[in-house]
Amino acid sequence: MLNPKNCWPVFVLGALLLAILIWVGHKRMVVLQEETRSLAQESLDKAGFTFARAEKADASLMISGFSVDKATAEAACSTVADAVRDRIGIPGVYAAIDCRGISYPGSAVVRSPLPAKPDAQGSKSDKAAVTAAQQAEVTCQSRLTEAGKSGTIRFEKGSSPLLAGQDVLDRVAEVAKECSRFKIEIGGHTDTGGAFDLNQRLSERRANTVRDFLISKGVAPEQVTAKGYGESQPLVNDFPDGNGDVLGQPDNPLREQNRRIEFKITESD
């Protein structure tokens, strides 16, 4: 008969192995979710639906943003469905794609702080004002995105001074001044190389560098805010082999796609 006292190491080892398997499974799920979200966002950007954002919402992949019309909103949703079709329904990834976050003139979804959609008793002028406000935001966001992608913004390696991209920021500044009724967030993003906290601080400094530049070009300080996202919102998985620097790949070409500055309208006056 086995002595229970001699079995406890086996029980402990078994529990430890189970815990490791659960942890590995969870990490794999998180990676798959982010890869799927990044793939969805990349498909939207490549197709020209720059107004739309792909985000995790509980068990669903949420697509949100402001579209110029219903047909464009549906086309953006279809683009995501085609891009990630094989991943939806995989246990632990996403159960479904939810496009209810995309709004357009006349839809029931209107993001605060834009005026709330008037009810059936609302005047025609009120309804027209909401539609005009939505259209103005869509137009300004599209122009900001286009200006921000018209060239490459570069910084000193591991630091925040600008090396290149002043011409790009000149264009962004002009759009910002012409869209002065809208508040604009300058988002700084890094790759996954290096320590998480260092990347976070670096993204904040770079976003503030861009904000200072825009203000120097005549953009009102109260119109623009700087926010650093660090490595938390990659467009692509820049460690495809899971090892990165360990394999001597600190300049993996994929990382350049994650090192970026984004301009996003957050609210209107």
N, C-alpha and C positions, 0 to 999 in steps of 0.2 A: 504493500500500500504506500502511495506517495505521501510523504510528509508535507503538509501545507506550508511549513516554515521553509522548505526547500523550493517551493514553487513561486514564492513572491517575486524573485527576479524575473521570472518568465512573464508574470502578470504585468509587472512594471514595464518591461520591454515591449510587450504587446500594446499597452496603453500609449506608450511613447510613439510607437510606429503608427498607431491609429491617429494620434494627434498630428503627426507629421503629414500623413496622407490628407487629412482634413485641411491643414494649412496650405499644402501644395495645391489642392483642389480649389481652394478659395482664391489663391493668388492667380491660378490659371484662369478662373472665371473673370477676375478683375481685368486681366490682360485681354481676354477675348472681348469683353464689353468695350474696352477702350479702343481696341483695334477696329471693332465694328463701327463705333461712333466716328472714329477718324476716317474710316472708309466712306461712311455716309457723307460726312462733311466735305471730303475731297471730291466726291461725285457731284455734290451741289455746286462747289466752286468751279469745277471744270466745265459744268454745263451752263455756267453763267447765272445761277440762282444765288447770288451773293447776299441776298436779303435774308436767307434762311440759315438757321443754326440747328445742328444736331446735338442733342443733349440727352443724358440719362435721366429718366423719370420713373422711379420704382422699377417695375419689370419691363417697361416699354422704352423704345427709342423715340424720344419726342422731337418733332420737327416744328420749329416756331419761327416767326418773323412776319414781316408785312409785305404782301404781294400787291402788284398793281391791279390784278384782277383774279377771278376765280380760276380761270383756265391756267394761268401761270402757277397758281398755288397747287393745283392738281398735277401739273407737269413736274413740279419740284418733288412732290410726294412720290410720283411714279419713278422718278430718277433714283431716289433713295431705295425704293422697293427693288428695282432692277439690280442695284449695286450690292445690296446685302441680303438678297433673297435666300441664299444658301445658309445664312447664319441665323436667320430668324427662326425661333422654335428650338434651337439647340439648348438643352438644359443648362441653366446658369447664365445664359447670355441675355437675349431679349425675347419676350414672348410675342411682341407685336410692334408694329410701327404706328405711332400716333401722330397724325398730321393736324390735329385739331388746334394746335398752337399757331398755325398759319392763318393770318387774317388778311382781309382785302376789303376794299370799299363795298359796303353793303352787307358784310358778313356780321355775325353775331359776336365775334371776338375783336375787341378793341383794347389794346394795351394801355394801361395807365402810364403816364399822366395825360394822354390825349383825352379829349372830351368823350364822355360816355355816349354810346350809340343812342340816339333819341328813340322813344317808343312810337307807337303808331300815331299818337296824338301830337308828336313833335312837328314843328313847322318845317316847311321845305327849306327855309334858309338855314335852320339848325342842322338838318341832314346834309345839306351841301357843305356846311362848315366842317363837319366831321370828315366827309369824303375828301375835301380839299386838304385838311390837316394830314390825313393819312397819305395822300398822294405826295404832298410836300416832303414828308419824312422819307418815303420810299425813294423819291428822286434825290434828296440830299445824301441819303445813305449810299445809294448807287454811285453818286459822284465821288464821295469820300473814298469808297472802296477802290474805284477806278484810279483815282489820284494816288492812293497809297500803293497800288500795284504797278504804277507807271515806271518804276525803276527800283533800284535796290538801296535800302537804307543799311549802312554798315557802321559798326562801332569798333573801337579799339578792342583787341582780343582780351576778354575777361574784364573789360572796363566799360565806361559809359560815354566817353567823348565820341563825337561823330567823326567818321572817316570818309563817308560818302553818303549821298542821298539828299543833299541840301536842295537840289532841284525838285526832288519828289516832294519834300516838305513845303517848298514854295507853292506847289500846286495844291497841296492839302490846305495850306493857310488861306489861299484864295477861295477855295470851296467853303471853308469854315466861316469866313467873313460874309460870304454870300448867303450862307445858311445860319445866320447869327441867332435865329430864334430857337435853335436846337442846341442842347448841351451835348458835348462830345467826350467820350471816354477814350483815352489813349492807352491801349493795352500792350504791355511788354511781355514777350514770351521768349523762353530759352529752350535749348535742347536738354537732353537728359544727362549730358556729361557733367561730371563734378557733383558736389554735395547739393542736396535739395535746398538747404537754407541759403547757401551762397547763390544759387541760381535765382531764388526768390528775391533776394536783395538786389542782384544784378538787374533783373527785369524791372524792378521798381526804379532804379537809378536811370536806366535807359529810357523808360517811359517819361520820367521827369525831364530828361535832356530834351526829348522831342517836344514836350510841353513848353519848356523855356524857349525853344527855337520858334515855335508857332507864335508865342506871345511877342517875341522880338520882331515878328513880321506883321504885327498889328492885330492879332487875334485877342479878343478880350479874355483876361485871366479867368473870369468867372464862367466862361463858356467851356473851358477845357479842364478835365481832370486826368490825372495819371494813375494807373493801377498796374501793378506787377502781378503776373500769373505764374512766374517761374516756369517750371517744366510740367505744370499740372494739366495743360491743354494742348498736347502735341497734335499736329496734323497727321503725322505718320509715326510708325514705330521705328525710331532711329537706332534701336538695339535689336535688329531682327534675329541675331543669333543668341541674344540673351546675355552676351558677355561684354560687348562694347570695348572699353579701354583695355580690358584684360587681354584681348586679342590684338592689341596695338592698333586700334581703329579710332583714335580720338577725332579724326577729321572725316568720319563717315559722311559721304555726300548727302545722305538722308537727313542729317542733322540740320543742314542749312534751311530746310523747309520749316523746321520748328523754330528757328531763330528769326523772329519777326516782330513787327509793330503793326497793330491793327487799330482801326479807327471805327468807333461804334457810337451811333446816336443813342442816348440814354433817356432823354426827356425833352419836352418843349417848354418854352416860356408861356 
